[in-house]
Amino acid sequence: MANKIRLGYVGANVNSTWATQSHFPAILASPDVEFTAVCTTRPESAEEARQAFGAKLAFHDFREMAASPEIDAVAVVVRVPSHYEPTKAAIEAGKHVLTEWPLGQNTAEAEELATLARVKGVRTAVGLQSRVSPALLYIKELIEDGYVGEVLSCHVTTMRGGAVERSSADTWQRDVSQGANTLTIANGHVIDALRFVAGDFTRVASMVSTQVKQWYETDTQQYVEVTSPDNVRVSGQLESGAAASVHVGAVPWAGSGFRMEIYGREGTLAVTGSVSSQRGEMLRIRGAQRSNDLQDMDIPGRFVFVPSDFPAGDPFNVGQLYALFAESIRTGQERLPTFDTAVDLHRFIDVISQASDTGRELPVV
C-alpha cells in the first residue's frame, strides 16, 4: 500500500518479550504502517533494533525522535511507569500516538495525556486489544442485534499462571505503585472486554487481594516481597440492568484461560480462549437460542482488518489495532480504543479499588 504511516517506535529493544511476540511481527506484516524509526535508551541497542527491523532511523532520545519530520506517528511500548514522558513528547510534537495499556501509571497521567491530545488535535490509540478482537466485535453485534434477547446476567473469568515465580527482570511489577499488575493489566483488559460487548457498570462491589505475597526470582534464587494484587473479584449491575460478575486471577499453575458467558432471555453466548480476551489464538464462540445446546459459531470476515496471511497469535489483535490506527489518521474515523477510552477505564479501576478498600458497593459515574 502506498503512503504507509511512518511509525517511530519507542521501546524497540529486540529482547523485549511482549513487543517481540506481538508488536514487532504485527508492524512488519502490516500493509498500513512501516518501521521508519526505532528508539531505545542506548545508541547500541537502537542501532541493533534498526538493523533487525529494517528501520531507516535509530534514536536513543524519544524527544529527538518525536521531533523528526520523517515520522507521522509514535508507538510507545515500554514499561508502564515510562509511558507518560514519551507519549507526552510525541503529542507536543504534533505526532499521532499509540500507547500500550495502561495509558498512564495512574489516572491523573492518563487524564493529562488525553486532554493534551485533544488540544493538539492528534489521533490516539491505546492498547486495549479486546476492542478490536474479531470474536468480541461479533459478540457485541450479536448482543446489539438481539441474539440473546434481554441480557440478564454476565460472567467472566480469566485465570493465568505464573503467580509464584518469574525472572528478576519482571519482578518490578511486584510494587503496586508501578501501576502494572493484575488489577490494572489483566483485569483491565478483561473487564474492558465485558464493558465493550455488554455495556458499562452502574454499581460495583469488589474484593482486590494479594494472595501470593512473595515471588521467587528464578535467576537470583531469592524471594521478593509483593504488594501488587493478584486476584480481582467484581460484582455489579450493568446499565441494561443485567447482573455481572468478574474474577481475574494469577494462579501458580495450570491457569484455565479466558471465559465469557452472556445469558439472555432468548439465548446464551459463550466465548473462550486459552490465554485472555486480548491475546493468543482466535477466540472460540458458541451460542444457543432457546436451546440448551451450545453450537460453534463462525466469525464473519468483516471483523478482520488485516490480510489473510497475517501472523496468528499475539500479533493478530495488535495488527488489528494498527490497521484501525492508520485508518483513524487517514480518515478521522474512530473505530478503535482511544486515550478517552483509556481514561474511562482508569477511572473505573479506581472505583473497583475504592469499593474493595471500603467494603462498600459504589456507584460508577
Order of alpha helices (4+ residues) and beta strands (2+ residues): beta-alpha-beta-alpha-beta-alpha-beta-alpha-beta-alpha-beta-alpha-beta-beta-alpha-beta-beta-beta-beta-beta-beta-beta-beta-beta-alpha-alpha-beta
